[in-house]
Structure formats: structure tokens, C-alpha cells
């Protein structure tokens, strides 16, 4: 649902979803473990704050993990495709 919404709103160009991962983490003073999903999305740097805000609105967690990795280089055609597809409208 989150990926589809971000795509429909043109905030991202693509989402890769890993449906079942095991996460271990500290939460409210104790170590927890559980199944989660991981989503890697492709967007533009200038839309990071909007993507974070939208994920927080849509996610069931009170503190969802949303982190960004800067792309330093890559396939020029792929990077152009991201730029073309992401509008942020």
C-alpha cells in the first residue's frame, strides 16, 4: 500500500519490496524480534522530506525506519529515468 501510494503520487520512480525479513531491535527498553518488510525506493534528493512525511502518515509503526542513501554515480539512463518519472506532484 505504501509503495503504491508513493508511486501514484509520483514521489518515487520505483519500489523494491522484500516481503519477509527478520529484524532485531531495541524498543521501549527491551530487545524485540519480529518479521518486517523492507522497501528500497528510488526518488530525488529534494523530495526526501515529503517521502518521510508520507511514509509516516501511511505506516502502522509510530517510528518507521526511513533512511536515505545518496547516489554518487550510476547508469546515466537509469538516473535519467528516475528524474523523468518522479514529479512530486
PyMOL commands that set and color helices and strands:
alter all, ss='L'
color gray80, all
select helices_A, chain A and resi 2-8+45-58+76-85
alter helices_A, ss='H'
color red, helices_A
select strands_A, chain A and resi 14-27+30-42
alter strands_A, ss='S'
color yellow, strands_A
deselect
rebuild
show_as cartoon
